[in-house]
Amino acid sequence: MITTPKKPRVLVVANQKGGVGKTTTAINLGTALAAIGESTLVIDIDPQGNASTGLGIPRASRKLTTYDVLTGTASLGEAIVPTRIPKLSIVPATVDLSGAELELIDLPRRNFILKDALEEYSAHGENAFSYVLIDCPPSLTLLTINAMTAADAVMVPLQCEFFALEGLSQLLKTIELVRANINPGLEIQGIVLTMFDKRNKLSDQVAADVRQNMGEKVYSTVIPRNVRISEAPSHGVPALVYDLRCPGSQAYIKLAGELIQREKIRVAA
């Protein structure tokens, strides 16, 4: 009997505004999902390669990367490397990615390269992942479009600051454009409020405004501003490994549980 390989749930972690906690969310949510038994792959599609660094992959060890996958010199399966966290793997990135757009711009399926690579990987029955998290650059580029084309849904980290809603508005327009022209199934999986400072009235006001505008799309879990989260990348480990008991780590564990609950409701619907 021929069985159809199970496809992973592909989530792109995106926001066109920088410094909102995209990479921090990708690596810590991925770690939390892995810790509760969900085999997870992080795809680093940001030329800065911060997700790769944050998961302890030295630049010298990044032999095959997202760049190789997008330019066709390696398959997705060949570029996947394990991290020190059980059930968590990554396709790393290097600065080479910054030149990929010029190389890809004339290709007929330039927006679908990552989607095709993921589908080929799953079609060969290689897939062992429940979730794929794609960490995007903080701009609307061909790399971001590839990620959104490959994704089932978008997870939006949103910093609790004054211009948060303005940045969210721009992102929602981008998602709508991708949905209308390339990926009609793309949806917003959820909005994660990050860098929340309970001592700051502005954080409360931003959180209230976002919840009023986006309703149930906003996660109940809020990621606090936490120095241990900021320190962890310099040690090449996620916050959950650096300090499991800190408020930031505990928030990402809670977020992973909430994400899985949302997915169960979606499947049952």
ZIVENUR-V162893 format. One record per pair of residues at least 12 apart in sequence whose C-alpha atoms are under 7 Angstrom apart, sorted by the first residue. I is the first residue (numbers start at 1). J is the second residue. D is the distance in Angstrom with one decimal. If there is no record, write none. Layout:
i=I j=J d=D
i=I j=J d=D
This chain:
i=5 j=122 d=6.2
i=5 j=123 d=6.4
i=5 j=125 d=5.4
i=7 j=122 d=6.2
i=8 j=129 d=5.7
i=8 j=130 d=4.7
i=8 j=131 d=5.1
i=8 j=132 d=6.4
i=9 j=130 d=6.2
i=9 j=131 d=4.8
i=9 j=132 d=6.2
i=9 j=152 d=6.6
i=10 j=131 d=5.9
i=10 j=132 d=4.7
i=10 j=133 d=6.2
i=10 j=151 d=4.9
i=10 j=152 d=5.2
i=10 j=153 d=6.8
i=11 j=132 d=6.1
i=11 j=133 d=5.0
i=11 j=134 d=6.3
i=11 j=151 d=5.5
i=11 j=152 d=6.0
i=11 j=153 d=5.1
i=11 j=154 d=5.5
i=11 j=155 d=6.5
i=12 j=133 d=5.7
i=12 j=134 d=4.6
i=12 j=135 d=6.4
i=12 j=147 d=6.3
i=12 j=148 d=6.4
i=12 j=151 d=5.9
i=12 j=153 d=6.5
i=12 j=154 d=4.9
i=12 j=155 d=6.0
i=13 j=26 d=6.5
i=13 j=133 d=6.7
i=13 j=134 d=5.8
i=13 j=135 d=5.3
i=13 j=136 d=6.3
i=13 j=154 d=6.0
i=13 j=155 d=4.9
i=13 j=156 d=5.9
i=14 j=135 d=6.9
i=14 j=136 d=5.7
i=14 j=154 d=6.8
i=14 j=155 d=6.5
i=14 j=156 d=5.5
i=15 j=138 d=6.0
i=15 j=156 d=6.0
i=15 j=157 d=6.8
i=15 j=171 d=6.2
i=16 j=138 d=4.6
i=16 j=139 d=4.7
i=16 j=140 d=6.4
i=16 j=167 d=6.9
i=16 j=171 d=6.2
i=17 j=138 d=5.5
i=17 j=167 d=6.1
i=18 j=138 d=5.0
i=20 j=157 d=6.2
i=20 j=158 d=5.8
i=20 j=159 d=4.9
i=20 j=194 d=6.9
i=21 j=157 d=6.2
i=21 j=194 d=6.6
i=22 j=135 d=6.8
i=22 j=157 d=5.9
i=23 j=50 d=6.8
i=23 j=51 d=5.6
i=23 j=135 d=6.1
i=26 j=133 d=6.4
i=26 j=135 d=6.1
i=27 j=51 d=6.3
i=27 j=55 d=6.9
i=27 j=238 d=6.3
i=28 j=238 d=5.7
i=28 j=239 d=6.6
i=28 j=240 d=6.7
i=28 j=252 d=6.4
i=29 j=252 d=5.7
i=29 j=256 d=6.1
i=30 j=42 d=6.9
i=30 j=88 d=6.9
i=31 j=88 d=6.6
i=32 j=252 d=6.4
i=32 j=253 d=5.2
i=32 j=256 d=6.0
i=33 j=256 d=5.7
i=34 j=86 d=6.9
i=34 j=87 d=5.2
i=34 j=88 d=5.7
i=38 j=130 d=5.9
i=39 j=87 d=4.6
i=39 j=88 d=6.1
i=39 j=128 d=6.9
i=39 j=129 d=4.8
i=39 j=130 d=5.4
i=39 j=131 d=6.7
i=40 j=87 d=6.2
i=40 j=88 d=5.0
i=40 j=89 d=6.5
i=40 j=129 d=5.3
i=40 j=130 d=6.0
i=40 j=131 d=4.8
i=40 j=132 d=5.8
i=41 j=88 d=5.9
i=41 j=89 d=4.9
i=41 j=90 d=5.4
i=41 j=129 d=6.5
i=41 j=131 d=6.4
i=41 j=132 d=4.7
i=41 j=133 d=6.2
i=42 j=89 d=6.3
i=42 j=90 d=4.6
i=42 j=91 d=6.4
i=42 j=132 d=5.8
i=42 j=133 d=4.8
i=42 j=134 d=5.8
i=43 j=90 d=5.7
i=43 j=91 d=4.8
i=43 j=92 d=6.7
i=43 j=133 d=6.2
i=43 j=134 d=4.7
i=43 j=135 d=6.2
i=44 j=66 d=6.9
i=44 j=91 d=6.0
i=44 j=92 d=5.4
i=44 j=93 d=5.4
i=44 j=134 d=6.1
i=44 j=135 d=5.1
i=45 j=66 d=6.3
i=45 j=93 d=6.2
i=45 j=134 d=6.8
i=45 j=135 d=5.8
i=45 j=136 d=5.4
i=45 j=137 d=6.9
i=45 j=143 d=6.6
i=46 j=93 d=6.7
i=46 j=135 d=6.6
i=46 j=136 d=5.3
i=46 j=137 d=4.5
i=47 j=93 d=6.1
i=47 j=94 d=5.5
i=47 j=95 d=4.5
i=47 j=96 d=6.7
i=47 j=97 d=4.9
i=47 j=98 d=5.4
i=48 j=94 d=6.5
i=48 j=95 d=5.9
i=49 j=92 d=6.9
i=49 j=93 d=4.8
i=49 j=94 d=5.4
i=52 j=92 d=5.2
i=52 j=93 d=6.5
i=53 j=233 d=7.0
i=53 j=236 d=5.9
i=54 j=233 d=4.5
i=54 j=236 d=4.8
i=54 j=237 d=5.5
i=54 j=238 d=6.1
i=55 j=83 d=6.6
i=55 j=236 d=5.6
i=55 j=237 d=5.2
i=55 j=238 d=6.2
i=56 j=236 d=4.2
i=56 j=237 d=5.7
i=62 j=92 d=6.4
i=64 j=79 d=5.0
i=65 j=79 d=5.6
i=65 j=91 d=5.9
i=65 j=92 d=5.1
i=65 j=93 d=5.2
i=66 j=91 d=6.1
i=66 j=92 d=6.2
i=66 j=93 d=5.5
i=67 j=93 d=6.9
i=67 j=96 d=6.5
i=67 j=97 d=5.2
i=67 j=100 d=6.7
i=70 j=113 d=6.0
i=70 j=114 d=6.5
i=75 j=117 d=6.8
i=76 j=117 d=5.9
i=76 j=118 d=6.8
i=76 j=121 d=6.5
i=77 j=121 d=6.4
i=79 j=91 d=5.6
i=101 j=142 d=6.2
i=111 j=142 d=6.9
i=111 j=145 d=6.2
i=111 j=146 d=4.9
i=111 j=149 d=6.8
i=112 j=146 d=5.9
i=112 j=149 d=6.3
i=112 j=150 d=7.0
i=113 j=146 d=6.7
i=114 j=146 d=5.9
i=114 j=147 d=6.8
i=114 j=150 d=6.0
i=115 j=149 d=6.5
i=115 j=150 d=4.1
i=134 j=147 d=6.6
i=149 j=182 d=6.5
i=149 j=183 d=5.5
i=151 j=186 d=6.8
i=152 j=185 d=6.6
i=152 j=186 d=5.3
i=152 j=187 d=6.7
i=153 j=186 d=5.2
i=153 j=187 d=4.6
i=153 j=188 d=5.3
i=153 j=189 d=5.3
i=154 j=187 d=6.2
i=154 j=188 d=4.8
i=154 j=189 d=5.4
i=155 j=188 d=6.3
i=155 j=189 d=5.4
i=155 j=190 d=5.1
i=155 j=191 d=5.9
i=156 j=190 d=6.3
i=156 j=191 d=4.6
i=156 j=192 d=6.0
i=157 j=191 d=5.9
i=157 j=192 d=4.7
i=157 j=193 d=6.0
i=157 j=194 d=6.3
i=158 j=191 d=6.8
i=158 j=192 d=5.8
i=158 j=193 d=4.9
i=158 j=194 d=5.7
i=159 j=193 d=5.9
i=159 j=194 d=4.7
i=159 j=195 d=5.7
i=160 j=193 d=6.4
i=160 j=194 d=6.2
i=160 j=195 d=6.1
i=160 j=196 d=5.7
i=160 j=203 d=5.0
i=160 j=206 d=5.6
i=160 j=207 d=6.5
i=161 j=202 d=6.8
i=161 j=203 d=6.4
i=161 j=206 d=6.5
i=162 j=206 d=7.0
i=165 j=210 d=6.9
i=190 j=217 d=4.9
i=190 j=218 d=5.6
i=190 j=219 d=6.2
i=191 j=217 d=6.0
i=191 j=218 d=4.6
i=191 j=219 d=5.9
i=192 j=218 d=6.3
i=192 j=219 d=5.7
i=192 j=222 d=6.6
i=193 j=222 d=5.2
i=193 j=223 d=6.1
i=194 j=222 d=6.2
i=194 j=223 d=4.6
i=194 j=224 d=6.2
i=195 j=223 d=5.9
i=195 j=224 d=4.9
i=195 j=225 d=4.0
i=196 j=222 d=6.8
i=196 j=223 d=6.1
i=196 j=224 d=4.4
i=196 j=225 d=5.3
i=197 j=224 d=6.1
i=197 j=225 d=5.7
i=221 j=251 d=6.6
i=221 j=254 d=6.7
i=221 j=255 d=5.7
i=222 j=251 d=6.8
i=223 j=248 d=6.1
i=223 j=251 d=5.7
i=224 j=248 d=5.9
i=226 j=248 d=5.9
i=228 j=243 d=6.9
i=228 j=246 d=6.9
i=229 j=248 d=6.2
